[in-house]
Amino acid sequence: MSGRKTFLPYNGFVAEASPRELTASAQPESGPRQWSLRQRIVLSLIVALGTVIIRVIGATLRLSVSSEEGGQTTLEQRPLVASFWHSCIIPSTYIWRDMGIRVMSSFSYDGEYMGRIIRKFGFVPVKGSSSRNPVRALLGLRRALEEGWTVAFTLDGPRGPRHKVKPGPVALGRSTGLALTAFHVGLEKAWILNSWDRMMIPKPFSRALVRFGKLIPVPRDASDADLARYSDELQATLDRVVEFAEAHVSKVGSNEYPYYERKSVNQRSGNSGVRPD
């Protein structure tokens, strides 16, 4: 891409990103800490195993996409400030693969291996978290939005509290003038880990329903009091899409929720493949 700073329209659609674009602003492989030999070995094993699991199981998912009225209309739409819960990071990694999405990645050990895994699927980790170097990370994400990329937050990561919104996306929306989008991936069949986030690992051939909430525009001149209100709206939107996706995922493949086909290079908004309701 060129270095020119321009915003794309909310309803812009793009082809899958090229390998050069995907890695143009990628962070170094290692974080600021030095991992021990044992940690490096374990990291390599986790990344290799995680990548294989996501790629193999993800290829079997039967996917449909649904949107609230006024919501995001395709997976490929950009640039947007996206939010979702940490529990659905595994299916999301496969569903949004190779789109050059920028994701805030923490400096923790968990953040390190997840950052390395998602890089294998064309995401670009931007190092930072709500507690460590948040300004640096938000500046990197803002730059990505100005270049036309979508950025994504696992809002309750890296360690919770579970299903509680943090202020990053709303602040970023105000500073860029771009809309917030929120989604959840409901899975018909999944292994649920006994972890703080109740992480979901989809079972092979499971139905999966992506539900988008209504876009939330945050004005550039929004006050701090307004930001609190937009955070509440984002929380309510995420609560709605979780409930909807989990209640309707069994209908994936029906006329009401047809299977979704990812966009090819020249497809445009005329055939979104998303059912708004």
N, C-alpha and C positions, 0 to 999 in steps of 0.2 A: 504494500500500500504506500501511497505518498504520505508525507508528513503533514499535509494540509489539514487544519483543524476545521471540520465541518460536521454539522449534525445532519443525519438522515431523517426523513419523515417517520412518524410512528408506524406507518403501515408499509415501511420498506421491506423488501424481501431479497434475499441474497442466496447465491449458490453456496455449497459447502466450501469452507475455507481451504486455500492451498497450504501445503506443508510449510512454505516460506512464511506465509502470513501467520500461521498458527504459532510459530516459534519466534516471531520477530521481537516480541517483548517478553518472552518467557523469563522466569527467574532462574537463577543458578540452581543446580540439582540439590545442593545442600543448604540448610538454613544456617543461622548465625552460630549454632553450637557445633561442637565437634562430637560426633557420635563415636562410641567405643567400637572395637572390632566386633564384639558380639552383637551390638545394636545394628551395625551396618550389615552383618550377615542376615539377621532377622528381617531388617528392612527389605533386603533384596528378595528374600523368600516371600514375604507378605505381598510385595509389589507383583512378583511373578505369578503367584497363586491368585491374587485378587484380580489381576488383569485377565487371566484365563477364565475365571469363574464368570466375571461380568460379560466377557465377550461371548462365551458359549451359551450361558443362560439367556442373556439379552437377545440373542438372535432368535430365540424361540418364543419371545413374548408376543401375545396377540393384543395389539395396541389400538385404542380409540382415543380421540381428543374431543373434549367438550368445553364450551365457554359460556360464561355468563354474558348477558347482553352488555355490549360495550367492552368486552374483554379481548385479550390477545386472540388473533385469528389463526395463526399457524405456529408451529414450533420454530420456524425459521425467521420470524419477524424480529427486526432489530432496528435501532438500538433501544433497549429497555433496561430498567433496573429491576431484576427478578429476585423474588424471595420464595423460599420453601423451607420445610423442616428437614433437619439432619437425618431423620428416620428413613427418608426415601432417596438418599444420595446414591445408592447402588443402582436402582432402575433409572434414575435421572441421568446418571453418567452414560449409560448406553443410549438412552432415548435422544439425548442432545449431543451425541458424539460428532466430532469433526465440524463444529460450527464456530470454533474460535472463541467460545465464551470465556470471559475472564472471571475468575472465582477467587475470593479472599481465602487465603490458606494460612492457618496459624503456624507459629514456630514450634509447637509441641511435637512430640514423637508421632502422635496420631495424625496431626496436620502434615507432617513430613511424608508419611507413607501414602496418605490420601492424595497429597499434591502430586506425588510421583505416579500414582495410578491414573489420576484423571488426565495427566499430561499425555499418557499413552492413548487417550481417546480424544485428543485435539483441544483440550481445555488449556488455559494459560493461568496457572496459579499466581496470585499477587500476594506476597508475604505481608502478614499483619493480622491483627485481631482486635476485638473490642478492648483488650487490656494491654496489648503490646504493639507499639507503633501504629495506632489506628490512623493517624494523620497521613503518614507515608502511604499506607495502603489505600486510603480514600483518594489521595492525589493520583495514585497509579490507576485506580478504577475510573476516576473522572477523565483522565487522559484517554483511556480505552473507549469511553462513551463518546468523547469528542472525535475519535477516529472512526466511529460507527459501529463499535462492537457492543453486544449485550454484556452486562456484568450480572453476576448472581451471588446471592448471600444464602448460606444455610443459617437462618436467623437465630436458631437456638444453639448453634455450635460455638466453640468446640466442646463445651462441657455443660451446657444448659444455662439457666433452667429450661426444662423441656417445654416446647410450644409457647415460648414467650418472646415477643418481638423486641428487637434491639433497635437503636435509633439510626444506624448507619444508612440503610436504604432511603429513609425519608430525607436525611441531610443531603445525601447525594442527589436525590431528585430535585431538591431546592436549588442546589448549586449548578445543576446542568439544565434544568427546565424540562427534563424527560420524565415520562410517566413511569409509575411503579406497576409491575405485574406480579401476581402471586399465583402459585399453583400447588397442586398436590398430585401424587401418583398413587392411586388406589390399586391394590393388588388382590386378585381373587384368591390366590394361594401363595403363601410366603412362610419362610422360617423367620420368627421374631426373636432376635437376640435378647438375652437378659442384660441389657446395657442401659445406661442412663437415658438414651434416646429411643429405646425399643426399635433398633435398626431392623429394617425389613430386607431379607434376601429373597427375591422372587423364586418360586419353584419353576422348573422347566415347563414351558407351554402355558403358563398362567395368563389369564386375561389381565390387562393393565389399562386403567382409565386415567388420563391426564385431564384434570379440571382446572381451567383458568378462571380467575376472578376478574371482575370489572377493573379496567385500568384506572389507576389513581394518579391524576396529574397534581403535582405539587408546585405552586407558583414560586418564581424566583424571589418574590418579595414577601413570602410567608414569614410570619413572626415566630418566635420560639413557642408561643402558646399555640399557634396554628400547627406547628410540627408535632406537638403532643396529640392534637386531634387527628392528624394524618396517621400517626403511629397507631392510635386506637382503631382507625378505619382499616389499616393494614392487618392488624390483629383479627378484627372481625371477618375480613375477607379470607384470611387463611383458615379460620375456624369453619367458615362456610364451605370452602372447597374441599377440606378434609372430610367433612360430613357427607358432602355430595358424592365425591369420588368413591368412598368406601361403601356407600349405600347403592350405587348404580353400576359398580364394576362387573357384576354378574351379567349385565346386559350387553357387554361388549361383543360385537359381531352381529348384533341385531340391526334391523332397519333404523332403529332409533340411534344406535351408537355403532356406525359402520367402522370397519378397520381403517386405520390411517395410513396414508402413503406419504413418505417424505418427499419434499419438493425436489425436482430436478433443476438443472441450471436455469432453464428459460421459463419456468412456471411463475405465474404471478398471482395476485390476490383474487383473481376471478374464480379459481378453484381452490378454496381454502381447505376443504376436507374437514372442517370443524362445524359441529352443530351447536349454534348458540341457543340457549334456552334458560 
